[in-house]
Amino acid sequence: MVTLRGYRPADLDALYDICLTTADAGNDASAIHSDPQLIGHIYAAPYGVIEPEHVILAEDDAGVAGYIVGTYDTPAFVAKLEQNWWPALRNRYAEPSPAWTAADRQRVAAIKQPEAHPASLVASHPAHIHMNLRPRLRGQGVGTQLLQGWVADARAAGVTGIHLGASAANTGGVAFWQRSGFEPLLPIGRSIWMGMDLP
Ligand SMILES: CC(C)(COP(=O)(O)OP(=O)(O)OC[C@H]1O[C@@H](n2cnc3c(N)ncnc32)[C@H](O)[C@@H]1OP(=O)(O)O)[C@@H](O)C(=O)NCCC(=O)NCCS
């Protein structure tokens, strides 16, 4: 039995863990990171902390097993990150650790200089999202339900378009987004930026 619900502060560890264990093109990234929180600092935790009202969680009997997070206004969210999120992390990761893996170093670099969302895409599709489910929840329509819930709330709030960045290596994820109404708009490096209009 899967329930969808809003975010509570006690869900933060689940956001971090689901992010890490689904981050390697949909697979577990634990083996490539020595610091298990680095990836969640970027793609999951700040959404729960800064915009908890835009998080929907999927929970089953074993606990929280999936989420969709995002923001309706990407430039405003980027500004909030600069103000309230990155400074503490930049202090925490100021000194390189000999334990860091290549993947850790890449994420620390992204904390110090976050990847910019393409300006043209932000202009046409101001909202953005991330969605990750643990394997046990996949392939049962839960991702579709989470997305539909998020889109319905965004539409009601007057959002006109949503974008997301997917790893080109994540063929399953990209197939899901295309099946769900997102069009590939900008291929940049190893990312595919996709968008969906909300007419
Ligand atoms: C991608 C993800 C969010 C999809 O959620 P889901 O609940 O498994 O997807 P659904 O069951 O709602 O599937 C909806 C449709 O997408 C298709 N789809 C879902 N996953 C797919 C995959 N891996 N490959 C191809 N198609 C897929 C389904 O076949 C279904 O199409 P149908 O209605 O024609 O049968 C989920 O699998 C996931 O979290 N994966 C790991 C993390 C990830 O990759 N996130 C996206 C990062 S960009």
Ligand as a Chemical Component Dictionary entry (heavy atoms), coordinates in Angstrom:
data_LIG
# 
_chem_comp.id                   LIG 
_chem_comp.type                 NON-POLYMER 
_chem_comp.pdbx_formal_charge   0 
_chem_comp.three_letter_code    LIG 
# 
loop_
_chem_comp_atom.comp_id 
_chem_comp_atom.atom_id 
_chem_comp_atom.alt_atom_id 
_chem_comp_atom.type_symbol 
_chem_comp_atom.charge 
_chem_comp_atom.model_Cartn_x 
_chem_comp_atom.model_Cartn_y 
_chem_comp_atom.model_Cartn_z 
_chem_comp_atom.pdbx_ordinal 
LIG C1  C1  C 0 12.089 7.234  -13.517 1  
LIG C2  C2  C 0 11.083 6.964  -12.398 2  
LIG C3  C3  C 0 10.816 8.270  -11.626 3  
LIG C4  C4  C 0 9.770  6.475  -13.038 4  
LIG O1  O1  O 0 8.811  6.224  -12.034 5  
LIG P1  P1  P 0 7.920  4.896  -12.094 6  
LIG O2  O2  O 0 6.926  4.947  -10.990 7  
LIG O3  O3  O 0 8.830  3.728  -12.130 8  
LIG O4  O4  O 0 7.193  5.060  -13.509 9  
LIG P2  P2  P 0 5.669  4.655  -13.855 10 
LIG O5  O5  O 0 5.416  3.281  -13.332 11 
LIG O6  O6  O 0 4.733  5.725  -13.389 12 
LIG O7  O7  O 0 5.748  4.617  -15.437 13 
LIG C5  C5  C 0 5.098  5.558  -16.292 14 
LIG C6  C6  C 0 5.455  5.254  -17.718 15 
LIG O8  O8  O 0 6.875  5.485  -17.923 16 
LIG C7  C7  C 0 7.459  4.304  -18.439 17 
LIG N1  N1  N 0 8.731  4.053  -17.780 18 
LIG C8  C8  C 0 8.992  4.137  -16.446 19 
LIG N2  N2  N 0 10.251 3.768  -16.178 20 
LIG C9  C9  C 0 10.780 3.408  -17.371 21 
LIG C10 C10 C 0 12.032 2.867  -17.751 22 
LIG N3  N3  N 0 13.012 2.654  -16.835 23 
LIG N4  N4  N 0 12.261 2.594  -19.064 24 
LIG C11 C11 C 0 11.287 2.810  -19.994 25 
LIG N5  N5  N 0 10.060 3.305  -19.681 26 
LIG C12 C12 C 0 9.811  3.577  -18.390 27 
LIG C13 C13 C 0 6.539  3.168  -18.040 28 
LIG O9  O9  O 0 6.656  2.093  -18.932 29 
LIG C14 C14 C 0 5.185  3.800  -18.097 30 
LIG O10 O10 O 0 4.699  3.793  -19.424 31 
LIG P3  P3  P 0 3.276  3.100  -19.755 32 
LIG O11 O11 O 0 2.253  3.927  -19.020 33 
LIG O12 O12 O 0 3.183  3.217  -21.233 34 
LIG O13 O13 O 0 3.354  1.721  -19.247 35 
LIG C15 C15 C 0 11.578 5.872  -11.408 36 
LIG O14 O14 O 0 11.767 4.687  -12.109 37 
LIG C16 C16 C 0 12.864 6.252  -10.708 38 
LIG O15 O15 O 0 12.851 6.905  -9.694  39 
LIG N6  N6  N 0 14.031 5.826  -11.225 40 
LIG C17 C17 C 0 15.319 6.069  -10.588 41 
LIG C18 C18 C 0 15.652 7.540  -10.423 42 
LIG C19 C19 C 0 15.567 8.274  -11.726 43 
LIG O16 O16 O 0 16.051 7.818  -12.749 44 
LIG N7  N7  N 0 14.942 9.466  -11.667 45 
LIG C20 C20 C 0 14.848 10.343 -12.817 46 
LIG C21 C21 C 0 16.079 11.142 -12.882 47 
LIG S1  S1  S 0 16.127 12.132 -14.345 48 
# 
loop_
_chem_comp_bond.comp_id 
_chem_comp_bond.atom_id_1 
_chem_comp_bond.atom_id_2 
_chem_comp_bond.value_order 
_chem_comp_bond.pdbx_ordinal 
LIG C1  C2  SING 1  
LIG C2  C3  SING 2  
LIG C2  C4  SING 3  
LIG C2  C15 SING 4  
LIG C4  O1  SING 5  
LIG O1  P1  SING 6  
LIG P1  O2  DOUB 7  
LIG P1  O3  SING 8  
LIG P1  O4  SING 9  
LIG O4  P2  SING 10 
LIG P2  O5  DOUB 11 
LIG P2  O6  SING 12 
LIG P2  O7  SING 13 
LIG O7  C5  SING 14 
LIG C5  C6  SING 15 
LIG C6  O8  SING 16 
LIG C6  C14 SING 17 
LIG O8  C7  SING 18 
LIG C7  N1  SING 19 
LIG C7  C13 SING 20 
LIG N1  C8  SING 21 
LIG N1  C12 SING 22 
LIG C8  N2  DOUB 23 
LIG N2  C9  SING 24 
LIG C9  C10 SING 25 
LIG C9  C12 DOUB 26 
LIG C10 N3  SING 27 
LIG C10 N4  DOUB 28 
LIG N4  C11 SING 29 
LIG C11 N5  DOUB 30 
LIG N5  C12 SING 31 
LIG C13 O9  SING 32 
LIG C13 C14 SING 33 
LIG C14 O10 SING 34 
LIG O10 P3  SING 35 
LIG P3  O11 DOUB 36 
LIG P3  O12 SING 37 
LIG P3  O13 SING 38 
LIG C15 O14 SING 39 
LIG C15 C16 SING 40 
LIG C16 O15 DOUB 41 
LIG C16 N6  SING 42 
LIG N6  C17 SING 43 
LIG C17 C18 SING 44 
LIG C18 C19 SING 45 
LIG C19 O16 DOUB 46 
LIG C19 N7  SING 47 
LIG N7  C20 SING 48 
LIG C20 C21 SING 49 
LIG C21 S1  SING 50 
# 
